Amino acid sequence: MEVSKNEKSRILKAYFDKSITKQEMENLLIHGIVMSPVSWIFATEAEQLKDKQRRQLICRIFGLTDIEINWVDGTA
């Protein structure tokens, strides 16, 4: 996913303000800042934790609020 110039500048500003690490900055520049409205169900807890941290990072940099919606099993 390509990151716009405005998004890049906000990510770089957060890095220069020392509110994110170099690794976090690179991760956002490579993978973009698009996040789905609902978190996916991941195969491992490590993937789930990585996605949660990425979502929190995006919210922190761009001043967004991430509403946590959980999947519900409708078979009960």
C-alpha positions as CSV (number, residue, x, y, z in Angstrom):
1,M,0.0,0.0,0.0
2,E,1.5,3.3,-1.0
3,V,1.8,6.0,1.6
4,S,0.9,9.6,0.6
5,K,3.2,12.5,1.0
6,N,1.1,13.9,3.9
7,E,1.1,10.6,5.7
8,K,4.9,10.2,5.1
9,S,5.5,13.6,6.6
10,R,3.4,12.8,9.7
11,I,5.3,9.5,10.2
12,L,8.6,11.2,9.8
13,K,7.6,14.0,12.2
14,A,6.7,11.4,14.8
15,Y,10.1,9.8,14.3
16,F,12.0,13.0,14.6
17,D,9.9,13.9,17.7
18,K,11.1,10.6,19.1
19,S,7.5,9.3,19.6
20,I,8.2,6.3,17.4
21,T,11.3,4.1,16.8
22,K,13.1,3.7,13.5
23,Q,11.7,0.2,13.2
24,E,8.1,1.4,13.7
25,M,8.7,4.2,11.1
26,E,10.0,1.7,8.5
27,N,7.1,-0.6,9.2
28,L,4.5,2.1,8.5
29,L,6.3,3.3,5.4
30,I,6.6,-0.2,4.0
31,H,3.1,-1.5,5.0
32,G,1.1,1.7,4.9
33,I,-1.4,3.0,7.4
34,V,-4.6,1.4,6.1
35,M,-6.4,-0.7,8.7
36,S,-9.6,-2.6,8.4
37,P,-12.6,-1.6,10.5
38,V,-12.5,-5.0,12.3
39,S,-9.4,-6.8,13.3
40,W,-8.9,-10.1,11.5
41,I,-8.7,-13.5,13.2
42,F,-5.1,-14.5,13.1
43,A,-3.5,-17.9,13.1
44,T,-1.1,-17.1,15.9
45,E,-1.1,-14.8,19.0
46,A,2.1,-13.3,17.7
47,E,0.4,-12.1,14.5
48,Q,-2.5,-10.8,16.5
49,L,-0.2,-8.9,18.9
50,K,1.7,-7.4,15.9
51,D,-1.5,-6.2,14.3
52,K,-2.7,-4.7,17.6
53,Q,0.5,-2.8,18.1
54,R,0.4,-1.5,14.5
55,R,-3.2,-0.3,15.0
56,Q,-2.2,1.5,18.2
57,L,0.8,3.1,16.5
58,I,-1.4,4.4,13.6
59,C,-3.9,5.8,16.1
60,R,-1.2,7.4,18.1
61,I,0.5,9.1,15.2
62,F,-2.7,10.2,13.3
63,G,-4.9,11.0,16.3
64,L,-7.4,8.3,15.5
65,T,-9.5,6.2,17.8
66,D,-9.6,2.4,17.2
67,I,-12.8,0.9,18.3
68,E,-12.3,-2.7,19.2
69,I,-15.0,-4.9,17.7
70,N,-14.9,-8.7,18.4
71,W,-16.0,-11.5,16.2
72,V,-19.1,-13.3,17.5
73,D,-19.8,-16.9,16.9
74,G,-23.4,-17.0,15.7
75,T,-23.8,-20.8,16.1
76,A,-24.7,-20.7,19.8
